[in-house]
Amino acid sequence: MTQSPRYMQIKHYLNEKISSRAWPPGHKIPTELELSEQFSVSRMTANKAIRDLVKEGLLKRTPRLGTFVCHKKAESPLMEIRNIADEVKNRGHQYRSDVIKQMSIEASDDVALRLGVKHGTKVYFTQIVHFENNTPIQLEERWVNPDFAPSYIDQDFSSQTPNEYLVQTCPLSDIEHTVEALLPNQRIADLLHVSAQSPCLLLNRRTWSSNKLVSTALLYHPGDKYKLSSRTAV
């Protein structure tokens, strides 16, 4: 039986400590010297194992301080819509939400344009912060056309997400996404528990059901805790 290279044994050891959360995010791992002595290998071999995990985003080197376990970013697919509560639970983490606002409002010029209604039309508005392990990962601001989802405003969004409800009542036919990076204003920064100098990702989403524009949403994510991905078959 062929024995795996020594650096792979070290890499497997480090990986096990990270994946089992014996070493949680922010934990300082042993130095190259300590690992080389533990596994009776050269420092170069230990260095290679660490470098591999740095490239994979599991470890982060900090000059003069050491190497630390990374806070892994939450990830959502860009080209499809998934329930954020399910994403969090599928990662083995705890999900909860805070419903900040849930009301009927008159559409401003901007909202009317994005939702395809006349200025002043009554629309539904919700503002919800989604948490992963008590850390805010998304601020959702959503406007819904009451003509297509009349019971939206009456839902308990502490027990289900707006996405979950809308997918059930207005089956998705089309989506539109735009993404931009920005510095949050103080209101958004406070809700996401970040500083106003911390970059955020903003996903601007519109959804249709049977060619009816049902919803438009602004989804803000802390840039250091979240990423969006896209995969296309060729």
Buried (B, 14 or more C-beta within 10 A) or exposed (E): EEEEEBBBBBBEBBBEBBEEEEBEEEEEBBBBEEBBEEBEBEBEBBBBBBBBBBEEEBBBEEEEEEBBBBEEBBEBEEEEBEBBBEBBEEBEBEBEBBBEEBEEEEBEEEBBEBBBBEEEBEBBBBBBBBBBEEEBBBBBBBBBBBEBBEEBBEBEBEEBBBBBBBBEBBEBEEEEBEBEEEBBEEEBBEBBBBEEEBEBBBBBBBBBBEEBBBBBBBBBBBBEBBBBEEEEEE
